[in-house]
Amino acid sequence: MTQLRHRIILHAYVTEKSMDEMERLNKLEFVVDSRANRAEIRRAVEETYQCKVEKVNVKIVRVGKIATVRFKKEYSAEDIGSRAGVF
């Protein structure tokens, strides 16, 4: 399972919009494996960053599949973003 979660989350996806959502809405965006579903993405994020996920939205764009992850209020997206390499 350890190797699987590292194959699901490829890297953080950073844009001006995602930085704004991180500050205002407690969300982060990740480029994920195109075969991963929402439940797998949720499990991988929770296990990798030791947090609780409130909601996962997925969109398919030219660069691949992007997951927008909203964290529960007790977890800060900025702290998790720093661990994910956003800053």
Secondary structure, DSSP 8 states (H G I E B T S, - for coil): -HHHHHHHEEEE---HHHHHHHHHH-EEEEEE-TT--HHHHHHHHHHHHT--EEEEEEEEETTEEEEEEEE-TTS-HHHHHHHHT--
